């Protein structure tokens, strides 16, 4: 796993989709897909992975439903299905690595917290061993 993947475990294949604008909110600010999903208390990256694992039609239907729940973007109140249909073309091609795992979490370039903690524990023990070994042998 590269350092950039550890610092940003989110799949970059979803960026075009998540950062796509969906309209302006009532305050005049441009709203992205990522913002809509976050306003709905959903994990945008996990939702994008789940949408990418679906057929284009199923993804469009699910996304349309989600967009229709965003009440502060007037365009989405009127045309959520058309916006969803356009946005599904920005999802990466459906692949096995983007399908959610059996526990519902997206697979691919993401790392579980338990794996990250295990790696950090091993690194900590190695550092302790090196420093304690270096300071204890100088007597």
Residue pairs with C-beta under 8 A, 6 or more apart in sequence:
1 111
5 109
5 111
6 111
6 116
9 109
9 110
9 111
10 45
10 109
10 110
11 45
11 48
11 49
11 98
11 106
11 108
11 109
11 110
13 52
13 92
13 98
14 45
14 48
14 49
14 52
14 91
14 92
16 90
17 33
17 48
17 51
17 87
17 90
17 91
17 92
18 32
18 33
18 34
18 37
18 44
18 45
18 48
19 32
19 33
19 34
20 32
20 33
20 87
20 90
21 30
21 31
21 32
22 31
22 32
22 33
22 36
22 67
22 70
22 73
22 75
22 76
22 83
22 87
23 30
23 31
23 73
23 74
23 75
23 76
23 83
24 30
24 31
24 73
24 74
24 75
25 31
25 72
25 73
26 72
26 73
26 74
31 70
31 72
31 73
33 44
33 48
33 87
34 44
36 66
36 67
36 70
36 73
36 76
37 43
37 44
37 47
37 66
38 44
39 70
39 72
40 66
40 69
40 70
42 66
45 106
45 110
46 100
46 105
46 106
47 66
48 91
49 98
49 99
49 100
49 106
49 107
49 108
50 62
50 100
50 106
51 59
51 62
51 63
51 88
51 91
52 59
52 91
52 92
52 94
52 95
52 98
53 94
53 98
53 99
53 100
54 62
54 94
55 94
56 88
56 89
56 91
59 88
59 91
60 81
60 84
60 85
60 88
61 84
63 84
63 87
63 88
64 80
64 81
64 83
64 84
64 85
66 84
67 76
67 80
67 83
67 84
68 76
68 77
68 80
70 76
71 77
75 83
76 83
92 98
97 107
97 108
98 106
98 107
98 108
99 107
100 106
100 107
101 107
105 112
